[in-house]
Amino acid sequence: MKELILKRERVFHFLSLGLIAASLFLKDPVQKITILIVGILGLLFLSILKKQKILVWVYLVLMAGAAIAFYLMHKDNSAIF
């Protein structure tokens, strides 16, 4: 399975970047953060399979930053949760 994913790495990379780009055009904040996190998780998964430690840390920081920014933007709006 790992070999198959690494063989088709560009397809998975493109799909993950497409999810990240698509999250920019969504209006609902919960959908936006969900799609963004899924896209970052796809990139994180690929970097783990390729054993790229620095990219793993970069994607983890990006994911944490997205979650923190979402919380800070919507902590006063309790209707979202």
VMD Tcl script that draws the C-alpha trace (Angstrom):
set ca {
  {0.00 0.00 0.00}
  {2.82 2.39 0.89}
  {4.47 1.75 -2.46}
  {1.22 2.41 -4.30}
  {0.68 5.72 -2.52}
  {4.27 6.80 -3.11}
  {3.96 5.76 -6.76}
  {0.91 8.02 -7.12}
  {2.31 10.71 -4.84}
  {1.65 13.60 -7.24}
  {-2.04 12.71 -7.46}
  {-2.45 12.69 -3.67}
  {-0.39 15.87 -3.39}
  {-2.57 17.59 -5.98}
  {-5.80 16.46 -4.27}
  {-4.59 17.70 -0.88}
  {-3.63 21.07 -2.32}
  {-6.99 21.18 -4.09}
  {-8.78 20.67 -0.78}
  {-6.78 23.46 0.80}
  {-7.60 25.77 -2.10}
  {-11.28 24.79 -2.02}
  {-11.49 25.68 1.67}
  {-10.85 29.31 0.73}
  {-14.16 29.54 -1.13}
  {-16.44 28.03 1.52}
  {-18.66 30.29 3.62}
  {-19.41 28.02 6.58}
  {-16.53 28.26 9.08}
  {-16.89 24.68 10.30}
  {-16.77 23.29 6.77}
  {-13.89 25.61 5.95}
  {-11.72 24.45 8.85}
  {-12.66 20.80 8.29}
  {-11.66 20.84 4.63}
  {-8.48 22.78 5.45}
  {-7.46 20.27 8.13}
  {-8.19 17.31 5.82}
  {-6.00 18.86 3.12}
  {-3.16 19.46 5.57}
  {-3.55 15.91 6.90}
  {-3.13 14.59 3.35}
  {0.12 16.50 2.95}
  {1.21 15.39 6.41}
  {0.51 11.75 5.56}
  {2.60 11.99 2.38}
  {5.50 13.59 4.21}
  {5.37 10.89 6.88}
  {5.52 8.18 4.22}
  {8.47 9.90 2.56}
  {10.16 10.34 5.96}
  {10.58 14.10 5.61}
  {10.84 15.18 9.24}
  {10.99 18.92 8.65}
  {7.84 18.90 6.51}
  {6.06 16.86 9.17}
  {6.77 19.59 11.71}
  {5.76 22.33 9.27}
  {2.42 20.65 8.56}
  {1.79 20.04 12.26}
  {2.43 23.72 12.99}
  {0.13 24.73 10.12}
  {-2.62 22.46 11.42}
  {-2.27 23.79 14.95}
  {-2.22 27.35 13.63}
  {-5.41 26.78 11.66}
  {-7.17 25.34 14.70}
  {-6.00 28.18 16.95}
  {-7.01 30.83 14.41}
  {-10.44 29.20 14.05}
  {-10.90 29.20 17.81}
  {-9.81 32.80 18.23}
  {-12.04 34.03 15.41}
  {-15.11 32.27 16.71}
  {-14.73 32.02 20.48}
  {-17.39 34.68 21.01}
  {-19.82 33.10 18.56}
  {-21.15 30.07 20.45}
  {-23.73 29.29 17.74}
  {-21.03 27.50 15.69}
  {-20.43 24.85 18.31}
}
mol new
graphics top color blue
foreach p $ca { graphics top sphere $p radius 0.5 }
foreach p [lrange $ca 0 end-1] q [lrange $ca 1 end] { graphics top cylinder $p $q radius 0.2 }
display resetview
